[in-house]
Amino acid sequence: MLRAVTKLNLPSRKEVAADWKADGGRIAAVYPIHYPRELLRAFGVLPMEVWGPPGTRTASGDRHLQAYTCSIVRGGLSFLLDGGVDVADLIVVPHACDSLQGMGSMLIDFVDERRPVLTIYSPRGGSGVTRIDFLNRELAAVFEKLAEIVGEQPSAAALREAIDRETKADALLAQLLSSRRRIDLGERDFYRLVRSREYLPAEQFTRIVQGYLTEPLGELDDRPAVVISGLVPEPMGILDAIEEAGGRVVGDDMACSGRRLYGEGSSEDPLRRMAERLLSAPPDSTRGAEIQARADHLVALAAAGGAKAVLHFLVKFCEPELFYLPQMRPTLEAAGLRSIVIEADVCEPLPNQAVTRAQALVETLR
Ligand code: SF4
């Protein structure tokens, strides 16, 4: 028996921001994808992420961007220009791709002096100690900038405490995703829970998720199952489409969630440990991962969840993702996995054609 459907009761972003500020904390509006949550938190800064957001009118950002810029950047810039992140004391823009890098440079010109913009560059491709050295230096530079903004520095003990808090939350997110087939939440609610990691303080996220994982888990759900791969499951209509067709997402290769399952790291030095953690996540297009590593990861996710298909749910004009698709397909086919590509705009409703294609995919898995 699956346990009874639980009503998901999450605090809203506005509530979380208001509580944090009432306690004297600062807030950072953070753009995708990889950044050191623990470093911000050690300085008393709560990261609240901006992925679009859905439904944003993009006119004010569109004026400054090329027409083929993705909706994460068009929406994110418009949201900021229209006052959507006014609660934030600083802006963080990781250099996930050329579009975000361009936006980071642009924001440095737009934003007033009271709200500084920090950029973070993650190493692309390669492996081993050189990447860790590079990111370690990058994080040291971010540390200095944060110290300037906040006016004080956290102790090594405070940094370690922040690392432990985020490591625990990451481990629980991994457990939540891998337990998906036994958790009786609808697709939309499950992803609301997963994505609350984007704005809840880690300790609050941990408490909420522990509540779901400590109750007895239900029996394995045997509905047709798919792996979803891409940046972010927005518009969330894609999840409704899968569920309404009788299917379920059991494997997550999304940049907002499954590609941010950071490991523990081992260095005694806090900044180096943060760098190790950030680089330990599953393969990601925006970090120049090997094509074969990404394809193998998708096959492994499908095998672990019992999925027979991969739905590549892409943000329109997302070059890093588009580059990989044709080259991963032979590995997916050899593993007996069907795959389809659906492109969407995070700021607009999901087109009917996309709904039909997602539902047709689920139908073929029966
Ligand atoms: S959707 Fe793709 S192109 Fe757009 S910001 Fe994300 S990684 Fe960059």
Residues whose N, C-alpha, C, O or C-beta is under 5 A from the ligand:
A	BS01	SF4	C70 I72 V73 A96 C97 S99 L100 L231 T286 V315 F317 C318 E319 P320
